[in-house]
Amino acid sequence: MSGPRISASSYSNTAPLIWAFLYGSQRGKYEIILDNAPARSAELLAQSRVDCALVPVIEYQRIDDVLLVPEVCVGARTSVRSVCLITNGCDLESVSSVALDESSKTSVALTKIVFREFLGKEPQFTSAKPDASAMLRSNDCALLIGDPALSIVDGENGFRKFDLVEVWRKFTGFGFVFAMWMARRTSAETVRMIDFAEIRNEGIDHLPEIIANYEPHLSLGHEEFEKYLSQNISYEIDAAMQNGLELFYELSKKHNLIPKLKPLKFL
C-alpha cells in the first residue's frame, strides 16, 4: 500500500465515490479511513493526518492550504432527502429553537443561512446527537443529515420534513454542494495522480452492489434507495451547483460562519 492517505464518511450517499477504493480497481492501493461523521474527515485533513479527504464544503474556507478536486461532489440539483429540517408540525417561520445534528458542518451553516438570510430569524441553536424525537423534546426544529434523515417520513409521527436543498433552491434557484474531495497543497502532486472522476464513474456503475450492501440497514425500500442514489444525489457539479457553492460561501462570510472568503482553487 502506497500513495496518499485518504479519509471519507461511510454514509450511504458517499458510497459511489469510495466503492472503487474498497472493492474495485483501487482496492489495496491506498490507506482509506472511514468514519460515520463527515466532520471527522475534515478534522483529519486539518491536522495533516491525511493527504486527501471527502470533506463538508464549508471546511474549504476554514482549513488553510487545501485545494478542491474538480468535477466530483456529493450534492443535489433539486432535492436531497437526506439533509432536512424536522418540526413537530409547525412551519419554519414559527421556529424559535433548532437542534443541530453534530455530525456535519456544512448543513449547520446552511441551516443558519436559511433562518438568517431567507427567513429573517435568529432562533436559538444547540448541538445534539441525531435523534429526531429527542431533539424535538426541547426544540421546535431539528436538523438531521445522512442516513438518520432518510428514515424520517413527512407526516409520520406528527413530523413535518423540510428538504434543505428544496428550501435553498426556492430562494436561490441553484443546486447545492455538500461535500467535495479536498487535498493538502503539499500533497497535490501525488493526489493529482488519482482519477476521482473515473473512480466516481466506477462506483455509479456498481450501484446494485452498493444498494445491496446498505439496504438491510436503511428504512428505505429498494426502489426508493436506488432513486435516492441515482436521482436525488448528484456526484457531478454542474454550473448551477458551482454558482450555488460560491453563493453559499458568500453568505457564510456575510453571516460570520467562516473567518474569510477564499476563491475556489482546484487541484
Secondary structure as the mmCIF struct_conf table of DSSP 4:
data_model
#
loop_
_struct_conf.conf_type_id
_struct_conf.id
_struct_conf.beg_label_comp_id
_struct_conf.beg_label_asym_id
_struct_conf.beg_label_seq_id
_struct_conf.end_label_comp_id
_struct_conf.end_label_asym_id
_struct_conf.end_label_seq_id
BEND BEND1 GLY A 3 GLY A 3
STRN STRN1 ILE A 6 SER A 9
BEND BEND2 TYR A 11 TYR A 11
HELX_RH_3T_P HELX_RH_3T_P1 SER A 12 THR A 14
HELX_RH_AL_P HELX_RH_AL_P1 ALA A 15 LEU A 22
TURN_TY1_P TURN_TY1_P1 TYR A 23 TYR A 23
BEND BEND3 GLY A 24 GLY A 24
TURN_TY1_P TURN_TY1_P2 SER A 25 LYS A 29
BEND BEND4 TYR A 30 TYR A 30
STRN STRN2 ILE A 32 ASP A 35
BEND BEND5 ASN A 36 ASN A 36
HELX_RH_AL_P HELX_RH_AL_P2 PRO A 38 ALA A 46
TURN_TY1_P TURN_TY1_P3 GLN A 47 SER A 48
BEND BEND6 ARG A 49 ARG A 49
BEND BEND7 ASP A 51 ASP A 51
STRN STRN3 CYS A 52 PRO A 56
HELX_RH_3T_P HELX_RH_3T_P2 VAL A 57 GLN A 61
TURN_TY1_P TURN_TY1_P4 ARG A 62 ARG A 62
BEND BEND8 ILE A 63 ILE A 63
TURN_TY1_P TURN_TY1_P5 ASP A 64 ASP A 65
STRN STRN4 VAL A 66 LEU A 68
HELX_LH_PP_P HELX_LH_PP_P1 VAL A 69 VAL A 69
BEND BEND9 PRO A 70 GLU A 71
STRN STRN5 VAL A 72 ALA A 76
BEND BEND10 ARG A 77 THR A 78
BEND BEND11 ARG A 81 SER A 82
STRN STRN6 VAL A 83 THR A 87
BEND BEND12 ASN A 88 GLY A 89
HELX_RH_3T_P HELX_RH_3T_P3 LEU A 92 SER A 94
STRN STRN7 SER A 97 ASP A 101
TURN_TY1_P TURN_TY1_P6 GLU A 102 SER A 103
BEND BEND13 LYS A 105 LYS A 105
HELX_RH_AL_P HELX_RH_AL_P3 THR A 106 ILE A 113
HELX_RH_PI_P HELX_RH_PI_P1 VAL A 114 PHE A 118
BEND BEND14 LEU A 119 LEU A 119
STRN STRN8 GLN A 124 ALA A 128
BEND BEND15 PRO A 130 PRO A 130
HELX_RH_AL_P HELX_RH_AL_P4 ALA A 132 MET A 135
TURN_TY1_P TURN_TY1_P7 LEU A 136 ARG A 137
BEND BEND16 SER A 138 SER A 138
BEND BEND17 ASP A 140 ASP A 140
STRN STRN9 CYS A 141 ILE A 145
HELX_RH_AL_P HELX_RH_AL_P5 GLY A 146 LEU A 150
TURN_TY1_P TURN_TY1_P8 SER A 151 SER A 151
TURN_TY1_P TURN_TY1_P9 ASP A 154 GLY A 155
HELX_RH_3T_P HELX_RH_3T_P4 GLU A 156 GLY A 158
STRN STRN10 ARG A 160 ASP A 163
HELX_RH_AL_P HELX_RH_AL_P6 LEU A 164 THR A 172
BEND BEND18 GLY A 173 GLY A 173
STRN STRN11 PHE A 176 ARG A 184
HELX_RH_3T_P HELX_RH_3T_P5 ARG A 185 SER A 187
HELX_RH_AL_P HELX_RH_AL_P7 ALA A 188 VAL A 191
TURN_TY1_P TURN_TY1_P10 ARG A 192 MET A 193
BEND BEND19 ILE A 194 ILE A 194
HELX_RH_AL_P HELX_RH_AL_P8 PHE A 196 ASP A 205
TURN_TY1_P TURN_TY1_P11 HIS A 206 HIS A 206
HELX_RH_AL_P HELX_RH_AL_P9 LEU A 207 TYR A 214
HELX_RH_3T_P HELX_RH_3T_P6 GLU A 215 HIS A 217
BEND BEND20 LEU A 218 LEU A 220
HELX_RH_AL_P HELX_RH_AL_P10 HIS A 222 LYS A 227
HELX_RH_PI_P HELX_RH_PI_P2 TYR A 228 ASN A 232
STRN STRN12 SER A 234 GLU A 236
HELX_RH_AL_P HELX_RH_AL_P11 ALA A 239 LYS A 254
TURN_TY1_P TURN_TY1_P12 HIS A 255 ASN A 256
BEND BEND21 LEU A 257 LYS A 260
HELX_LH_PP_P HELX_LH_PP_P2 LYS A 262 LEU A 264
STRN STRN13 PHE A 266 PHE A 266
#
